[in-house]
Amino acid sequence: MATCKMCRTSIEVPEGWSVGAAVRRHYWAEHPDRMLRSQADRAAESELRRPAPPPTGRATGAGTPSRREPPRTRPA
């Protein structure tokens, strides 16, 4: 059984249904405002909850540049 993260209730999964389908049915029935929010709003909210990565001490992309491959030619 799955548990709703909003109301902490158990979500019943009917026979023949996947857990994901049952969870979507529950959220649409009980929390439609959550389902109708834009994807950008959800991404911004999850970014607020995600901890910042630890500092690495060097800039991104620093180091020796990779070697370039010679252009490919077609055999005649």
Beta strands, then each sheet from edge to edge (+ up, - down):
strand 1: 2-3
strand 2: 10-11
sheet 1: 1+ 2-
end
